[in-house]
Amino acid sequence: MPLIPEEPQIHESAQGPRATPASGRTAPTPRPVPGPRPAAPSRPGRPGPLRPAPPVQRTPRDVAAKPAPAGPDAGAAAPATPQIQLIPASVEGALDAAEEAVDLLLDSGRAPGDVLVITTGEQHPWATHELSFGEASYWAQHDARDDVFYTDATVAARAASRPVVVVAVNGGSEAAAASALALAHSRADALLIVCGDPQRINAVLGVGV
């Protein structure tokens, strides 16, 4: 029980001499004696003494119900399927449509090294020019990933994956177009853009991808 503070005692000399009440004057009512104070409530948020928890005894059922530790492949996300975008264009205009698509990608913030362009027919002029210096120099630029890389469907299998792959269906046989689209689909991490005749592309996509 908390201590009860005593009533302050004032010395008589400090109070001065006590006057004797005159006859007929009502004596002052004595002060009530304070009773015991209630115990102060405990403050919230202050825990009491901690007790050690009793040991948990596992039963065979508890052990059996415990999940097995996850392996190295547990929770691994499946590879994402790239989004496919079709840009209608004639065989003659497919390469120009691919160039416009690349320009839009770069203007939207894509890094040049994120883009791979594959042609199914005639090579892109950049690829033709760079191959004139030799294949070693040509593929070294691919490995550096410093710029947009243009390649032909016949050698595109050597190209590595990139976030965006643009295919210009600017010629070649149906089998060559189907092979190029299937390869482009496997190389595109996020987006596959196909420029060409919609009917031909839809037919090829149904077979090759």
N, C-alpha and C positions, 0 to 999 in steps of 0.2 A: 504494500500500500504506500502511495507517495506520502512524503512528509507534509504535514499541515503547518504552514507558517504561523508562528505565534502572533498574537495581536501586539502591536508595538506598545511597549511600556514607556510612558512618559514620566520622567522623574517629577516628583512633587515640586522640586525647586524650579523646574522649567514651567510647570503649570501655574505657579504662584500659590499662594495660600488658598486652601479650600474654604469656601464660604459656607457657614452653617445655614441650612435652609430656615427661613423665618417660619414662625408658626402660622398655620393655615395655608402655606404655599404647597402646592402639589409637588411631590418629589418627581424628579425626572424618571421616565420609564427606562428601566434597565435594558441594555442592549441584549438581543438574543445571542446566546452562545452558539457560534457556528458549529454545525455538526461535521461529521467526516465527509470529505470531498469524494465524489465518485472517481473511480480509477480512470485515468486518461486513456481514451481509445488508442489502439495501435495505429501507427501511421501506415497509410497504404503504400504499397510498393516496396516495403522492406521485408524481405522473406525471413522466416525463422531459420533456425539451424537446420542444415541439410542432413538428411539421413541417407546412409548408403542404401542403394536399391538392392533388394534380395537377388541372388543369382538366378538367372533364368535357366530352367532345366528343359532342354530340348527333347521332345519326344521323336520317335522315328517318323511320325507324320510331319512334324515341323521340318525335319531335315529333308524329307522327300519333296516338300512343297517349295523349298528354297530354289529360285531359278539358277540355272547353270550360268557360269560367267560367260560374257559375250566373247565371241571369237574375233579375230582380226577383221573379218568381213561383215560382222554383224552391224546392222544399221547403215551400211554403205548405200548411198543413193544410186539408183539406176541412171545410166547415162541419159541425158535429156535429149529429146527429139527436136531437131531444129525446126523453126517455123519456115514454111514454104510460101514464097511470094511469086506470083506469075505476072510478068510484064508482056503484054501482047506486042508482037513485032513480026515483021516479015523476015525471011531468011536474009535478005539484003540489009535490013535495018536492025538486026539482032545485036550486032556489035556496037552500033551507035547507042542502042537502048541500054546495053551493059555499061557503056561509058557514062551515060547520064545517071545510071543507078549508082555507080562508084562516086561520082561527083556529089550526089545527094548524101551518100554515106559519110563522106569526108566533111561535108558542110554541117552535118548533124553532130559531129564530134568524134566519129570513128577514127582511130589511128590508121594510117596507111598500111602498117604492118598487120592489121587485122583482116585484110581483104585479099582473097585469092580469086582470080578470074580464069575461067576455063572456056576455051572455044572448041566447038565440035567440028568446025570446018576450017576455013582459012585462019592462019595464026594472026594474033594481034601484032600490029607493027612494032610495038615495043619488044615483044618476044623475038621477032625476026631480027631486029637490030642487035639485041644483046647476044643472041646465039651466034652472030657473026664474029664475036670475040672468043668463041669457044664455050663448050658446055660447062667447063669448070668454073669460069667466071660467071656464067649464067646462073648456075645452081648455088654458087656462093652468095649471090644476092638473095636468093630464096632463103638460105639458111640464116642470113643476117636479119631478116624480117624488118628491114628499115623502110620498105615501101610496098605499094601494091604489086603483087606478083602475077604476071600473065603467063599462062602455059597452055599447051595444046592437049586435047583429049588423049592423044596417043602416048604422051609421056606424063600425064597428070598423076598417074599412080605414084610417082616419086615425090609428089608434093605432100607436105605435112598438113595437119588440120589447122584451120584458122576459124576465128569466130564467125566470119561471113564468107560465103562462097557465092560468086556470081557466075552463072553459066550462060553463054551466048550460043544458042542453037542456030548457028549461021551456016549450016551445011552438014555434009556427011550422011551416012546411011542411018536407017532407023536403029540398027544394031549398035552403031557407034554412038548415037545420041543416047540410047538406053544405057549403055555402059558408062558414058560420061556423067549422066544424071545420077546413076547409082553410086558412082565414085564421089561425086560432089556431095551427095547426101551424107556419105560416111565421113567426109572431111569438114563439113560445116558443124560448128559447135552450137551456134545460136540461130543463124538465119541463112536460108538458101534462097537466092533470087534467080529465077529462070526467065530468060528473055527469048521469045520466039513465038511460033504459031501456036495458039492455045490448043487447037484440036490435036495437033501433032504431039505437043508436050503432054497433054492429058493422057493420050494413048500410051506414050512412052513411060510416064510416071506410073501408070497402072501396072506396067511390066517390070520396070527397072527398079522402082523404089518401094 
